[in-house]
């Protein structure tokens, strides 16, 4: 009898030792018991009995995938190429193991499809100028499709938008023409402002001849003070300036 008990204890000890599992801090074990979901085990030490099966080990760290869409048409029918990075993470290990056969592959395919859908619903100008808004729209589209898989999309970053060379050249010429137009408008506005000031000054001088004569004297002084030259002026103008100074 004692031998039987010793043997039974040895068998139980062996089963217990062989049932010990260790899960790393960032991993979770999805355990089935007799084919049905039992529990999510980990991190650290956990037991898997002979009637249990570890269906999948789930990595809870943030993962990244690169997605690319080449020659995708925007809403205004421009063929572009877009590269983006998707940052995602498993939040619900049970759903990731039971609701989808291969969540890694599924996420990649969904992200690729969502990228093309986003491009088709966005005009080129908005895609180029509102990159952050496009990132958010793409993240929300992917997250809506992966939510039932226990996967959360943390962020999406569009790295590059490639447009045809001919279109790049046309956009460059358009931007240059716009800059030239703005420069001409600014110059015309400045000339208009100067003309208005000249008209206002002329009205002041017309009402006050002495002010005009003093201005003439100041101009003569400014012309002569650095060059050290002799300026000849008409006699009547000199007399008028003299009368202005006398006043």
LINKA-V110106 format. One record per helix or strand of 2 or more residues. SS is the DSSP state (H for helix, E for strand). FROM is the first residue (numbers start at 1). LEN is the number of residues. Records with the same first field share a line. If there is no record, write none. Layout:
SS: FROM-LEN + FROM-LEN
This chain:
H: 2-18 + 93-6 + 103-18 + 124-6 + 131-19 + 165-43 + 209-19 + 235-12
E: 20-4 + 27-7 + 36-6 + 44-4 + 52-8 + 63-11 + 79-12 + 151-13
